[in-house]
Amino acid sequence: MIYVNDIEDLDDSEGYFILGRTLARSRGLSFDGLYTDSGYKIYKTTEGIYLYGNTE
């Protein structure tokens, strides 16, 4: 497991399972329908799979 603070820190040749609101927001992913306690979204991109919610 690795920890990064920015999607720029990810190696383009690798695939990742990416957790967290901050990295999803920096990727520009949609938060439509996510409120403080309404669950999570799963979104696949070329660099990996994001799992994120709208809460910290």
All heavy atoms as atom14 arrays in JSON, in Angstrom:
{
  "sequence": "MIYVNDIEDLDDSEGYFILGRTLARSRGLSFDGLYTDSGYKIYKTTEGIYLYGNTE",
  "atom14_mask": [
    [1, 1, 1, 1, 1, 1, 1, 1, 0, 0, 0, 0, 0, 0],
    [1, 1, 1, 1, 1, 1, 1, 1, 0, 0, 0, 0, 0, 0],
    [1, 1, 1, 1, 1, 1, 1, 1, 1, 1, 1, 1, 0, 0],
    [1, 1, 1, 1, 1, 1, 1, 0, 0, 0, 0, 0, 0, 0],
    [1, 1, 1, 1, 1, 1, 1, 1, 0, 0, 0, 0, 0, 0],
    [1, 1, 1, 1, 1, 1, 1, 1, 0, 0, 0, 0, 0, 0],
    [1, 1, 1, 1, 1, 1, 1, 1, 0, 0, 0, 0, 0, 0],
    [1, 1, 1, 1, 1, 1, 1, 1, 1, 0, 0, 0, 0, 0],
    [1, 1, 1, 1, 1, 1, 1, 1, 0, 0, 0, 0, 0, 0],
    [1, 1, 1, 1, 1, 1, 1, 1, 0, 0, 0, 0, 0, 0],
    [1, 1, 1, 1, 1, 1, 1, 1, 0, 0, 0, 0, 0, 0],
    [1, 1, 1, 1, 1, 1, 1, 1, 0, 0, 0, 0, 0, 0],
    [1, 1, 1, 1, 1, 1, 0, 0, 0, 0, 0, 0, 0, 0],
    [1, 1, 1, 1, 1, 1, 1, 1, 1, 0, 0, 0, 0, 0],
    [1, 1, 1, 1, 0, 0, 0, 0, 0, 0, 0, 0, 0, 0],
    [1, 1, 1, 1, 1, 1, 1, 1, 1, 1, 1, 1, 0, 0],
    [1, 1, 1, 1, 1, 1, 1, 1, 1, 1, 1, 0, 0, 0],
    [1, 1, 1, 1, 1, 1, 1, 1, 0, 0, 0, 0, 0, 0],
    [1, 1, 1, 1, 1, 1, 1, 1, 0, 0, 0, 0, 0, 0],
    [1, 1, 1, 1, 0, 0, 0, 0, 0, 0, 0, 0, 0, 0],
    [1, 1, 1, 1, 1, 1, 1, 1, 1, 1, 1, 0, 0, 0],
    [1, 1, 1, 1, 1, 1, 1, 0, 0, 0, 0, 0, 0, 0],
    [1, 1, 1, 1, 1, 1, 1, 1, 0, 0, 0, 0, 0, 0],
    [1, 1, 1, 1, 1, 0, 0, 0, 0, 0, 0, 0, 0, 0],
    [1, 1, 1, 1, 1, 1, 1, 1, 1, 1, 1, 0, 0, 0],
    [1, 1, 1, 1, 1, 1, 0, 0, 0, 0, 0, 0, 0, 0],
    [1, 1, 1, 1, 1, 1, 1, 1, 1, 1, 1, 0, 0, 0],
    [1, 1, 1, 1, 0, 0, 0, 0, 0, 0, 0, 0, 0, 0],
    [1, 1, 1, 1, 1, 1, 1, 1, 0, 0, 0, 0, 0, 0],
    [1, 1, 1, 1, 1, 1, 0, 0, 0, 0, 0, 0, 0, 0],
    [1, 1, 1, 1, 1, 1, 1, 1, 1, 1, 1, 0, 0, 0],
    [1, 1, 1, 1, 1, 1, 1, 1, 0, 0, 0, 0, 0, 0],
    [1, 1, 1, 1, 0, 0, 0, 0, 0, 0, 0, 0, 0, 0],
    [1, 1, 1, 1, 1, 1, 1, 1, 0, 0, 0, 0, 0, 0],
    [1, 1, 1, 1, 1, 1, 1, 1, 1, 1, 1, 1, 0, 0],
    [1, 1, 1, 1, 1, 1, 1, 0, 0, 0, 0, 0, 0, 0],
    [1, 1, 1, 1, 1, 1, 1, 1, 0, 0, 0, 0, 0, 0],
    [1, 1, 1, 1, 1, 1, 0, 0, 0, 0, 0, 0, 0, 0],
    [1, 1, 1, 1, 0, 0, 0, 0, 0, 0, 0, 0, 0, 0],
    [1, 1, 1, 1, 1, 1, 1, 1, 1, 1, 1, 1, 0, 0],
    [1, 1, 1, 1, 1, 1, 1, 1, 1, 0, 0, 0, 0, 0],
    [1, 1, 1, 1, 1, 1, 1, 1, 0, 0, 0, 0, 0, 0],
    [1, 1, 1, 1, 1, 1, 1, 1, 1, 1, 1, 1, 0, 0],
    [1, 1, 1, 1, 1, 1, 1, 1, 1, 0, 0, 0, 0, 0],
    [1, 1, 1, 1, 1, 1, 1, 0, 0, 0, 0, 0, 0, 0],
    [1, 1, 1, 1, 1, 1, 1, 0, 0, 0, 0, 0, 0, 0],
    [1, 1, 1, 1, 1, 1, 1, 1, 1, 0, 0, 0, 0, 0],
    [1, 1, 1, 1, 0, 0, 0, 0, 0, 0, 0, 0, 0, 0],
    [1, 1, 1, 1, 1, 1, 1, 1, 0, 0, 0, 0, 0, 0],
    [1, 1, 1, 1, 1, 1, 1, 1, 1, 1, 1, 1, 0, 0],
    [1, 1, 1, 1, 1, 1, 1, 1, 0, 0, 0, 0, 0, 0],
    [1, 1, 1, 1, 1, 1, 1, 1, 1, 1, 1, 1, 0, 0],
    [1, 1, 1, 1, 0, 0, 0, 0, 0, 0, 0, 0, 0, 0],
    [1, 1, 1, 1, 1, 1, 1, 1, 0, 0, 0, 0, 0, 0],
    [1, 1, 1, 1, 1, 1, 1, 0, 0, 0, 0, 0, 0, 0],
    [1, 1, 1, 1, 1, 1, 1, 1, 1, 0, 0, 0, 0, 0]
  ],
  "atom14_positions": [
    [[0.85, -1.16, 0.0], [0.0, 0.0, 0.0], [0.9, 1.24, 0.0], [1.91, 1.27, 0.69], [-0.89, 0.0, 1.24], [-1.86, 1.14, 1.24], [-3.0, 1.22, 2.65], [-3.75, -0.36, 2.63], [0.0, 0.0, 0.0], [0.0, 0.0, 0.0], [0.0, 0.0, 0.0], [0.0, 0.0, 0.0], [0.0, 0.0, 0.0], [0.0, 0.0, 0.0]],
    [[0.52, 2.22, -0.8], [1.25, 3.48, -0.8], [0.28, 4.6, -0.45], [-0.93, 4.47, -0.67], [1.92, 3.78, -2.15], [0.89, 3.93, -3.25], [2.93, 2.72, -2.52], [1.43, 4.49, -4.54], [0.0, 0.0, 0.0], [0.0, 0.0, 0.0], [0.0, 0.0, 0.0], [0.0, 0.0, 0.0], [0.0, 0.0, 0.0], [0.0, 0.0, 0.0]],
    [[0.81, 5.66, 0.07], [0.02, 6.83, 0.41], [0.55, 8.01, -0.38], [1.75, 8.26, -0.4], [0.12, 7.14, 1.91], [-0.48, 6.05, 2.76], [0.3, 5.04, 3.26], [-1.84, 6.06, 3.05], [-0.25, 4.03, 4.03], [-2.4, 5.06, 3.82], [-1.6, 4.05, 4.32], [-2.15, 3.07, 5.08], [0.0, 0.0, 0.0], [0.0, 0.0, 0.0]],
    [[-0.35, 8.72, -1.05], [0.03, 9.91, -1.8], [-0.96, 11.02, -1.49], [-2.08, 10.78, -1.04], [0.06, 9.66, -3.33], [1.11, 8.61, -3.67], [-1.29, 9.25, -3.86], [0.0, 0.0, 0.0], [0.0, 0.0, 0.0], [0.0, 0.0, 0.0], [0.0, 0.0, 0.0], [0.0, 0.0, 0.0], [0.0, 0.0, 0.0], [0.0, 0.0, 0.0]],
    [[-0.54, 12.25, -1.74], [-1.4, 13.4, -1.51], [-1.94, 14.01, -2.79], [-2.77, 14.89, -2.74], [-0.64, 14.47, -0.72], [-0.34, 14.02, 0.68], [-1.18, 13.41, 1.32], [0.85, 14.29, 1.15], [0.0, 0.0, 0.0], [0.0, 0.0, 0.0], [0.0, 0.0, 0.0], [0.0, 0.0, 0.0], [0.0, 0.0, 0.0], [0.0, 0.0, 0.0]],
    [[-1.45, 13.55, -3.93], [-1.85, 14.14, -5.19], [-1.82, 13.08, -6.28], [-0.94, 12.21, -6.26], [-0.88, 15.28, -5.55], [-1.41, 16.15, -6.67], [-1.56, 15.63, -7.79], [-1.66, 17.33, -6.44], [0.0, 0.0, 0.0], [0.0, 0.0, 0.0], [0.0, 0.0, 0.0], [0.0, 0.0, 0.0], [0.0, 0.0, 0.0], [0.0, 0.0, 0.0]],
    [[-2.74, 13.14, -7.22], [-2.74, 12.14, -8.3], [-1.49, 12.23, -9.15], [-1.12, 11.27, -9.81], [-4.01, 12.24, -9.17], [-4.14, 13.62, -9.8], [-5.24, 11.86, -8.42], [-5.22, 13.72, -10.84], [0.0, 0.0, 0.0], [0.0, 0.0, 0.0], [0.0, 0.0, 0.0], [0.0, 0.0, 0.0], [0.0, 0.0, 0.0], [0.0, 0.0, 0.0]],
    [[-0.79, 13.35, -9.13], [0.46, 13.49, -9.87], [1.55, 12.56, -9.33], [2.52, 12.27, -10.01], [0.95, 14.94, -9.85], [-0.02, 15.92, -10.47], [-0.31, 15.63, -11.94], [0.61, 15.25, -12.68], [-1.48, 15.75, -12.34], [0.0, 0.0, 0.0], [0.0, 0.0, 0.0], [0.0, 0.0, 0.0], [0.0, 0.0, 0.0], [0.0, 0.0, 0.0]],
    [[1.37, 12.09, -8.09], [2.35, 11.19, -7.48], [2.17, 9.73, -7.91], [2.97, 8.87, -7.55], [2.25, 11.26, -5.95], [2.64, 12.63, -5.42], [3.45, 13.32, -6.07], [2.12, 13.01, -4.36], [0.0, 0.0, 0.0], [0.0, 0.0, 0.0], [0.0, 0.0, 0.0], [0.0, 0.0, 0.0], [0.0, 0.0, 0.0], [0.0, 0.0, 0.0]],
    [[1.11, 9.43, -8.69], [0.87, 8.07, -9.13], [1.67, 7.78, -10.4], [1.82, 8.62, -11.26], [-0.63, 7.86, -9.41], [-1.56, 8.09, -8.22], [-3.0, 7.92, -8.66], [-1.23, 7.14, -7.09], [0.0, 0.0, 0.0], [0.0, 0.0, 0.0], [0.0, 0.0, 0.0], [0.0, 0.0, 0.0], [0.0, 0.0, 0.0], [0.0, 0.0, 0.0]],
    [[2.17, 6.56, -10.5], [2.93, 6.1, -11.67], [1.94, 5.71, -12.76], [1.1, 4.82, -12.57], [3.79, 4.91, -11.26], [4.66, 4.38, -12.37], [4.44, 4.73, -13.55], [5.56, 3.59, -12.06], [0.0, 0.0, 0.0], [0.0, 0.0, 0.0], [0.0, 0.0, 0.0], [0.0, 0.0, 0.0], [0.0, 0.0, 0.0], [0.0, 0.0, 0.0]],
    [[2.03, 6.32, -13.94], [1.09, 6.06, -15.03], [1.12, 4.61, -15.52], [0.16, 4.15, -16.14], [1.37, 6.98, -16.21], [1.0, 8.42, -15.93], [0.18, 8.66, -15.01], [1.52, 9.31, -16.62], [0.0, 0.0, 0.0], [0.0, 0.0, 0.0], [0.0, 0.0, 0.0], [0.0, 0.0, 0.0], [0.0, 0.0, 0.0], [0.0, 0.0, 0.0]],
    [[2.18, 3.89, -15.26], [2.27, 2.51, -15.73], [1.61, 1.52, -14.77], [1.54, 0.34, -15.06], [3.73, 2.11, -15.95], [4.42, 2.08, -14.71], [0.0, 0.0, 0.0], [0.0, 0.0, 0.0], [0.0, 0.0, 0.0], [0.0, 0.0, 0.0], [0.0, 0.0, 0.0], [0.0, 0.0, 0.0], [0.0, 0.0, 0.0], [0.0, 0.0, 0.0]],
    [[1.14, 1.99, -13.64], [0.52, 1.14, -12.62], [-0.97, 1.43, -12.52], [-1.42, 2.51, -12.83], [1.17, 1.39, -11.25], [2.65, 1.11, -11.18], [2.95, -0.37, -11.23], [2.13, -1.18, -10.77], [4.02, -0.72, -11.74], [0.0, 0.0, 0.0], [0.0, 0.0, 0.0], [0.0, 0.0, 0.0], [0.0, 0.0, 0.0], [0.0, 0.0, 0.0]],
    [[-1.72, 0.44, -12.05], [-3.13, 0.64, -11.72], [-3.27, 0.72, -10.21], [-2.54, 0.08, -9.48], [0.0, 0.0, 0.0], [0.0, 0.0, 0.0], [0.0, 0.0, 0.0], [0.0, 0.0, 0.0], [0.0, 0.0, 0.0], [0.0, 0.0, 0.0], [0.0, 0.0, 0.0], [0.0, 0.0, 0.0], [0.0, 0.0, 0.0], [0.0, 0.0, 0.0]],
    [[-4.23, 1.48, -9.75], [-4.39, 1.71, -8.31], [-5.84, 1.58, -7.89], [-6.75, 1.78, -8.69], [-3.92, 3.11, -7.93], [-2.46, 3.36, -8.18], [-2.02, 3.93, -9.36], [-1.51, 3.01, -7.22], [-0.68, 4.16, -9.59], [-0.17, 3.22, -7.45], [0.24, 3.8, -8.63], [1.57, 4.01, -8.85], [0.0, 0.0, 0.0], [0.0, 0.0, 0.0]],
    [[-6.05, 1.27, -6.63], [-7.34, 1.38, -5.98], [-7.2, 2.61, -5.1], [-6.43, 2.6, -4.14], [-7.63, 0.12, -5.16], [-9.03, 0.08, -4.64], [-10.07, -0.27, -5.48], [-9.3, 0.37, -3.33], [-11.37, -0.31, -5.0], [-10.58, 0.33, -2.84], [-11.63, -0.01, -3.68], [0.0, 0.0, 0.0], [0.0, 0.0, 0.0], [0.0, 0.0, 0.0]],
    [[-7.89, 3.67, -5.44], [-7.66, 4.99, -4.83], [-8.81, 5.33, -3.9], [-9.97, 5.37, -4.33], [-7.51, 6.05, -5.95], [-6.39, 5.61, -6.91], [-7.24, 7.42, -5.36], [-6.49, 6.24, -8.27], [0.0, 0.0, 0.0], [0.0, 0.0, 0.0], [0.0, 0.0, 0.0], [0.0, 0.0, 0.0], [0.0, 0.0, 0.0], [0.0, 0.0, 0.0]],
    [[-8.5, 5.58, -2.65], [-9.51, 5.9, -1.65], [-9.43, 7.37, -1.28], [-8.35, 7.91, -1.08], [-9.29, 5.07, -0.38], [-9.35, 3.57, -0.52], [-8.97, 2.9, 0.8], [-10.71, 3.13, -0.96], [0.0, 0.0, 0.0], [0.0, 0.0, 0.0], [0.0, 0.0, 0.0], [0.0, 0.0, 0.0], [0.0, 0.0, 0.0], [0.0, 0.0, 0.0]],
    [[-10.58, 8.0, -1.16], [-10.6, 9.32, -0.55], [-11.12, 10.45, -1.41], [-11.01, 10.46, -2.61], [0.0, 0.0, 0.0], [0.0, 0.0, 0.0], [0.0, 0.0, 0.0], [0.0, 0.0, 0.0], [0.0, 0.0, 0.0], [0.0, 0.0, 0.0], [0.0, 0.0, 0.0], [0.0, 0.0, 0.0], [0.0, 0.0, 0.0], [0.0, 0.0, 0.0]],
    [[-11.73, 11.37, -0.72], [-12.35, 12.53, -1.33], [-11.34, 13.47, -1.96], [-11.56, 13.99, -3.05], [-13.15, 13.27, -0.25], [-13.78, 14.55, -0.74], [-14.56, 15.21, 0.35], [-13.66, 15.81, 1.32], [-14.03, 16.66, 2.23], [-15.27, 17.0, 2.34], [-13.17, 17.15, 3.07], [0.0, 0.0, 0.0], [0.0, 0.0, 0.0], [0.0, 0.0, 0.0]],
    [[-10.21, 13.7, -1.32], [-9.23, 14.67, -1.81], [-8.67, 14.28, -3.18], [-8.62, 15.1, -4.1], [-8.08, 14.83, -0.81], [-8.63, 15.25, 0.44], [-7.08, 15.86, -1.28], [0.0, 0.0, 0.0], [0.0, 0.0, 0.0], [0.0, 0.0, 0.0], [0.0, 0.0, 0.0], [0.0, 0.0, 0.0], [0.0, 0.0, 0.0], [0.0, 0.0, 0.0]],
    [[-8.28, 13.02, -3.34], [-7.74, 12.57, -4.62], [-8.82, 12.55, -5.7], [-8.57, 12.88, -6.85], [-7.07, 11.21, -4.49], [-5.79, 11.2, -3.66], [-5.27, 9.78, -3.49], [-4.72, 12.07, -4.29], [0.0, 0.0, 0.0], [0.0, 0.0, 0.0], [0.0, 0.0, 0.0], [0.0, 0.0, 0.0], [0.0, 0.0, 0.0], [0.0, 0.0, 0.0]],
    [[-10.04, 12.16, -5.34], [-11.13, 12.17, -6.32], [-11.44, 13.59, -6.76], [-11.65, 13.86, -7.94], [-12.37, 11.52, -5.71], [0.0, 0.0, 0.0], [0.0, 0.0, 0.0], [0.0, 0.0, 0.0], [0.0, 0.0, 0.0], [0.0, 0.0, 0.0], [0.0, 0.0, 0.0], [0.0, 0.0, 0.0], [0.0, 0.0, 0.0], [0.0, 0.0, 0.0]],
    [[-11.45, 14.51, -5.82], [-11.72, 15.92, -6.15], [-10.62, 16.48, -7.04], [-10.89, 17.2, -8.0], [-11.85, 16.74, -4.87], [-12.45, 18.1, -5.08], [-12.68, 18.82, -3.77], [-13.54, 18.08, -2.87], [-14.84, 18.31, -2.71], [-15.41, 19.25, -3.38], [-15.54, 17.6, -1.88], [0.0, 0.0, 0.0], [0.0, 0.0, 0.0], [0.0, 0.0, 0.0]],
    [[-9.36, 16.13, -6.77], [-8.26, 16.64, -7.59], [-8.3, 16.06, -9.01], [-7.79, 16.66, -9.94], [-6.91, 16.37, -6.94], [-6.61, 14.99, -6.94], [0.0, 0.0, 0.0], [0.0, 0.0, 0.0], [0.0, 0.0, 0.0], [0.0, 0.0, 0.0], [0.0, 0.0, 0.0], [0.0, 0.0, 0.0], [0.0, 0.0, 0.0], [0.0, 0.0, 0.0]],
    [[-8.96, 14.89, -9.17], [-9.14, 14.28, -10.49], [-10.33, 14.89, -11.22], [-10.53, 14.69, -12.4], [-9.33, 12.78, -10.32], [-9.58, 12.0, -11.57], [-8.31, 11.89, -12.39], [-8.46, 10.88, -13.41], [-8.52, 11.16, -14.71], [-8.42, 12.38, -15.14], [-8.68, 10.19, -15.58], [0.0, 0.0, 0.0], [0.0, 0.0, 0.0], [0.0, 0.0, 0.0]],
    [[-11.15, 15.67, -10.49], [-12.32, 16.31, -11.09], [-13.53, 15.39, -11.19], [-14.41, 15.62, -12.01], [0.0, 0.0, 0.0], [0.0, 0.0, 0.0], [0.0, 0.0, 0.0], [0.0, 0.0, 0.0], [0.0, 0.0, 0.0], [0.0, 0.0, 0.0], [0.0, 0.0, 0.0], [0.0, 0.0, 0.0], [0.0, 0.0, 0.0], [0.0, 0.0, 0.0]],
    [[-13.59, 14.37, -10.33], [-14.7, 13.43, -10.38], [-15.97, 14.05, -9.81], [-15.92, 14.96, -8.98], [-14.35, 12.15, -9.63], [-13.15, 11.39, -10.17], [-12.92, 10.12, -9.37], [-13.32, 11.05, -11.65], [0.0, 0.0, 0.0], [0.0, 0.0, 0.0], [0.0, 0.0, 0.0], [0.0, 0.0, 0.0], [0.0, 0.0, 0.0], [0.0, 0.0, 0.0]],
    [[-17.11, 13.55, -10.24], [-18.41, 14.09, -9.84], [-18.77, 13.74, -8.4], [-18.58, 12.6, -7.96], [-19.49, 13.53, -10.77], [-20.77, 13.82, -10.27], [0.0, 0.0, 0.0], [0.0, 0.0, 0.0], [0.0, 0.0, 0.0], [0.0, 0.0, 0.0], [0.0, 0.0, 0.0], [0.0, 0.0, 0.0], [0.0, 0.0, 0.0], [0.0, 0.0, 0.0]],
    [[-19.31, 14.71, -7.7], [-19.84, 14.5, -6.36], [-21.36, 14.65, -6.34], [-21.97, 14.72, -5.29], [-19.2, 15.49, -5.37], [-17.8, 15.09, -4.99], [-16.75, 15.29, -5.85], [-17.56, 14.5, -3.77], [-15.47, 14.91, -5.5], [-16.27, 14.12, -3.41], [-15.22, 14.32, -4.27], [0.0, 0.0, 0.0], [0.0, 0.0, 0.0], [0.0, 0.0, 0.0]],
    [[-21.98, 14.67, -7.54], [-23.43, 14.8, -7.64], [-24.11, 13.69, -6.86], [-23.77, 12.52, -6.99], [-23.88, 14.73, -9.1], [-23.44, 15.94, -9.89], [-23.04, 16.94, -9.28], [-23.51, 15.87, -11.14], [0.0, 0.0, 0.0], [0.0, 0.0, 0.0], [0.0, 0.0, 0.0], [0.0, 0.0, 0.0], [0.0, 0.0, 0.0], [0.0, 0.0, 0.0]],
    [[-25.08, 14.05, -6.04], [-25.84, 13.08, -5.27], [-25.18, 12.65, -3.98], [-25.78, 11.91, -3.2], [0.0, 0.0, 0.0], [0.0, 0.0, 0.0], [0.0, 0.0, 0.0], [0.0, 0.0, 0.0], [0.0, 0.0, 0.0], [0.0, 0.0, 0.0], [0.0, 0.0, 0.0], [0.0, 0.0, 0.0], [0.0, 0.0, 0.0], [0.0, 0.0, 0.0]],
    [[-23.95, 13.08, -3.73], [-23.27, 12.73, -2.48], [-23.41, 13.89, -1.49], [-22.99, 15.0, -1.77], [-21.79, 12.46, -2.71], [-21.46, 11.18, -3.47], [-19.95, 11.09, -3.7], [-21.95, 9.96, -2.73], [0.0, 0.0, 0.0], [0.0, 0.0, 0.0], [0.0, 0.0, 0.0], [0.0, 0.0, 0.0], [0.0, 0.0, 0.0], [0.0, 0.0, 0.0]],
    [[-24.0, 13.6, -0.36], [-24.12, 14.59, 0.69], [-23.36, 14.08, 1.9], [-22.57, 13.16, 1.77], [-25.61, 14.85, 0.98], [-26.32, 15.29, -0.28], [-27.11, 14.4, -1.0], [-26.14, 16.56, -0.79], [-27.73, 14.79, -2.18], [-26.75, 16.96, -1.97], [-27.55, 16.07, -2.66], [-28.14, 16.44, -3.83], [0.0, 0.0, 0.0], [0.0, 0.0, 0.0]],
    [[-23.57, 14.63, 3.06], [-22.73, 14.28, 4.2], [-22.78, 12.81, 4.58], [-21.8, 12.27, 5.05], [-23.1, 15.12, 5.43], [-24.49, 14.95, 5.71], [-22.78, 16.59, 5.21], [0.0, 0.0, 0.0], [0.0, 0.0, 0.0], [0.0, 0.0, 0.0], [0.0, 0.0, 0.0], [0.0, 0.0, 0.0], [0.0, 0.0, 0.0], [0.0, 0.0, 0.0]],
    [[-23.91, 12.13, 4.37], [-23.97, 10.73, 4.79], [-24.67, 9.84, 3.76], [-25.3, 8.86, 4.1], [-24.67, 10.61, 6.14], [-26.08, 11.15, 6.11], [-26.49, 11.71, 5.07], [-26.77, 11.02, 7.13], [0.0, 0.0, 0.0], [0.0, 0.0, 0.0], [0.0, 0.0, 0.0], [0.0, 0.0, 0.0], [0.0, 0.0, 0.0], [0.0, 0.0, 0.0]],
    [[-24.54, 10.17, 2.49], [-25.33, 9.45, 1.47], [-24.57, 8.33, 0.76], [-25.0, 7.85, -0.26], [-25.86, 10.43, 0.43], [-24.78, 11.0, -0.29], [0.0, 0.0, 0.0], [0.0, 0.0, 0.0], [0.0, 0.0, 0.0], [0.0, 0.0, 0.0], [0.0, 0.0, 0.0], [0.0, 0.0, 0.0], [0.0, 0.0, 0.0], [0.0, 0.0, 0.0]],
    [[-23.44, 7.92, 1.29], [-22.74, 6.8, 0.69], [-21.5, 7.17, -0.09], [-20.89, 8.22, 0.15], [0.0, 0.0, 0.0], [0.0, 0.0, 0.0], [0.0, 0.0, 0.0], [0.0, 0.0, 0.0], [0.0, 0.0, 0.0], [0.0, 0.0, 0.0], [0.0, 0.0, 0.0], [0.0, 0.0, 0.0], [0.0, 0.0, 0.0], [0.0, 0.0, 0.0]],
    [[-21.16, 6.32, -1.03], [-19.91, 6.44, -1.76], [-20.13, 6.25, -3.25], [-21.14, 5.7, -3.68], [-18.92, 5.36, -1.29], [-18.58, 5.5, 0.17], [-19.31, 4.83, 1.13], [-17.53, 6.32, 0.57], [-19.0, 4.97, 2.47], [-17.22, 6.46, 1.9], [-17.96, 5.79, 2.85], [-17.66, 5.93, 4.17], [0.0, 0.0, 0.0], [0.0, 0.0, 0.0]],
    [[-19.16, 6.67, -4.04], [-19.16, 6.41, -5.47], [-17.94, 5.57, -5.81], [-16.9, 5.68, -5.16], [-19.1, 7.71, -6.26], [-20.4, 8.46, -6.29], [-20.37, 9.56, -7.33], [-21.74, 10.21, -7.41], [-21.84, 11.15, -8.52], [0.0, 0.0, 0.0], [0.0, 0.0, 0.0], [0.0, 0.0, 0.0], [0.0, 0.0, 0.0], [0.0, 0.0, 0.0]],
    [[-18.08, 4.75, -6.82], [-16.97, 3.99, -7.37], [-16.83, 4.43, -8.82], [-17.81, 4.44, -9.57], [-17.22, 2.47, -7.29], [-17.4, 2.06, -5.84], [-16.09, 1.71, -7.96], [-17.84, 0.61, -5.67], [0.0, 0.0, 0.0], [0.0, 0.0, 0.0], [0.0, 0.0, 0.0], [0.0, 0.0, 0.0], [0.0, 0.0, 0.0], [0.0, 0.0, 0.0]],
    [[-15.62, 4.81, -9.22], [-15.4, 5.34, -10.56], [-14.09, 4.8, -11.1], [-13.07, 4.87, -10.43], [-15.35, 6.87, -10.49], [-15.38, 7.53, -11.84], [-16.59, 7.8, -12.47], [-14.21, 7.91, -12.47], [-16.62, 8.41, -13.7], [-14.23, 8.52, -13.7], [-15.44, 8.77, -14.32], [-15.47, 9.37, -15.54], [0.0, 0.0, 0.0], [0.0, 0.0, 0.0]],
    [[-14.12, 4.24, -12.3], [-12.92, 3.67, -12.92], [-12.33, 4.66, -13.9], [-13.03, 5.24, -14.71], [-13.27, 2.37, -13.65], [-12.07, 1.66, -14.22], [-12.48, 0.36, -14.87], [-11.29, -0.44, -15.34], [-10.47, 0.18, -16.33], [0.0, 0.0, 0.0], [0.0, 0.0, 0.0], [0.0, 0.0, 0.0], [0.0, 0.0, 0.0], [0.0, 0.0, 0.0]],
    [[-11.01, 4.88, -13.8], [-10.27, 5.72, -14.73], [-9.08, 4.94, -15.26], [-8.86, 3.79, -14.86], [-9.76, 7.01, -14.05], [-8.74, 6.66, -13.11], [-10.88, 7.77, -13.35], [0.0, 0.0, 0.0], [0.0, 0.0, 0.0], [0.0, 0.0, 0.0], [0.0, 0.0, 0.0], [0.0, 0.0, 0.0], [0.0, 0.0, 0.0], [0.0, 0.0, 0.0]],
    [[-8.28, 5.57, -16.09], [-7.1, 4.89, -16.62], [-6.07, 4.6, -15.54], [-5.3, 3.65, -15.67], [-6.45, 5.72, -17.74], [-6.15, 7.02, -17.25], [-7.37, 5.82, -18.94], [0.0, 0.0, 0.0], [0.0, 0.0, 0.0], [0.0, 0.0, 0.0], [0.0, 0.0, 0.0], [0.0, 0.0, 0.0], [0.0, 0.0, 0.0], [0.0, 0.0, 0.0]],
    [[-6.02, 5.39, -14.47], [-5.02, 5.14, -13.44], [-5.51, 4.22, -12.33], [-4.74, 3.81, -11.49], [-4.49, 6.45, -12.86], [-5.47, 7.22, -12.04], [-5.71, 8.61, -12.56], [-4.99, 9.07, -13.45], [-6.63, 9.24, -12.05], [0.0, 0.0, 0.0], [0.0, 0.0, 0.0], [0.0, 0.0, 0.0], [0.0, 0.0, 0.0], [0.0, 0.0, 0.0]],
    [[-6.79, 3.9, -12.32], [-7.26, 2.98, -11.3], [-8.73, 3.14, -11.0], [-9.48, 3.72, -11.77], [0.0, 0.0, 0.0], [0.0, 0.0, 0.0], [0.0, 0.0, 0.0], [0.0, 0.0, 0.0], [0.0, 0.0, 0.0], [0.0, 0.0, 0.0], [0.0, 0.0, 0.0], [0.0, 0.0, 0.0], [0.0, 0.0, 0.0], [0.0, 0.0, 0.0]],
    [[-9.12, 2.63, -9.85], [-10.51, 2.68, -9.41], [-10.57, 3.57, -8.17], [-9.85, 3.35, -7.2], [-11.02, 1.27, -9.08], [-10.97, 0.41, -10.35], [-12.43, 1.32, -8.5], [-11.26, -1.04, -10.12], [0.0, 0.0, 0.0], [0.0, 0.0, 0.0], [0.0, 0.0, 0.0], [0.0, 0.0, 0.0], [0.0, 0.0, 0.0], [0.0, 0.0, 0.0]],
    [[-11.45, 4.55, -8.21], [-11.63, 5.46, -7.1], [-12.84, 5.03, -6.28], [-13.88, 4.69, -6.82], [-11.92, 6.88, -7.61], [-10.72, 7.59, -8.18], [-10.27, 7.33, -9.46], [-10.05, 8.54, -7.42], [-9.17, 8.0, -9.98], [-8.96, 9.21, -7.93], [-8.53, 8.94, -9.2], [-7.46, 9.61, -9.71], [0.0, 0.0, 0.0], [0.0, 0.0, 0.0]],
    [[-12.7, 5.07, -4.97], [-13.81, 4.9, -4.03], [-13.79, 6.14, -3.15], [-12.81, 6.4, -2.46], [-13.63, 3.63, -3.18], [-14.65, 3.43, -2.06], [-16.05, 3.3, -2.62], [-14.29, 2.22, -1.24], [0.0, 0.0, 0.0], [0.0, 0.0, 0.0], [0.0, 0.0, 0.0], [0.0, 0.0, 0.0], [0.0, 0.0, 0.0], [0.0, 0.0, 0.0]],
    [[-14.89, 6.91, -3.21], [-14.88, 8.17, -2.48], [-16.28, 8.58, -2.05], [-17.27, 8.11, -2.61], [-14.25, 9.29, -3.32], [-15.01, 9.61, -4.6], [-15.88, 10.7, -4.65], [-14.84, 8.86, -5.73], [-16.54, 11.0, -5.81], [-15.51, 9.15, -6.91], [-16.38, 10.22, -6.94], [-17.05, 10.52, -8.1], [0.0, 0.0, 0.0], [0.0, 0.0, 0.0]],
    [[-16.33, 9.39, -1.04], [-17.57, 9.96, -0.54], [-17.4, 11.45, -0.38], [-16.35, 12.01, -0.73], [0.0, 0.0, 0.0], [0.0, 0.0, 0.0], [0.0, 0.0, 0.0], [0.0, 0.0, 0.0], [0.0, 0.0, 0.0], [0.0, 0.0, 0.0], [0.0, 0.0, 0.0], [0.0, 0.0, 0.0], [0.0, 0.0, 0.0], [0.0, 0.0, 0.0]],
    [[-18.39, 12.09, 0.17], [-18.33, 13.54, 0.33], [-18.0, 13.95, 1.76], [-18.06, 15.1, 2.12], [-19.66, 14.18, -0.09], [-19.49, 15.63, -0.41], [-18.45, 16.07, -0.85], [-20.53, 16.42, -0.19], [0.0, 0.0, 0.0], [0.0, 0.0, 0.0], [0.0, 0.0, 0.0], [0.0, 0.0, 0.0], [0.0, 0.0, 0.0], [0.0, 0.0, 0.0]],
    [[-17.63, 12.98, 2.59], [-17.24, 13.31, 3.97], [-15.77, 12.98, 4.17], [-15.18, 12.21, 3.42], [-18.07, 12.49, 4.97], [-17.88, 11.11, 4.71], [-19.54, 12.83, 4.88], [0.0, 0.0, 0.0], [0.0, 0.0, 0.0], [0.0, 0.0, 0.0], [0.0, 0.0, 0.0], [0.0, 0.0, 0.0], [0.0, 0.0, 0.0], [0.0, 0.0, 0.0]],
    [[-15.17, 13.59, 5.15], [-13.77, 13.31, 5.44], [-13.71, 12.02, 6.2], [-12.89, 11.27, 6.25], [-13.17, 14.44, 6.24], [-13.1, 15.71, 5.44], [-12.43, 16.84, 6.2], [-11.56, 16.58, 7.03], [-12.78, 17.97, 5.94], [0.0, 0.0, 0.0], [0.0, 0.0, 0.0], [0.0, 0.0, 0.0], [0.0, 0.0, 0.0], [0.0, 0.0, 0.0]]
  ]
}
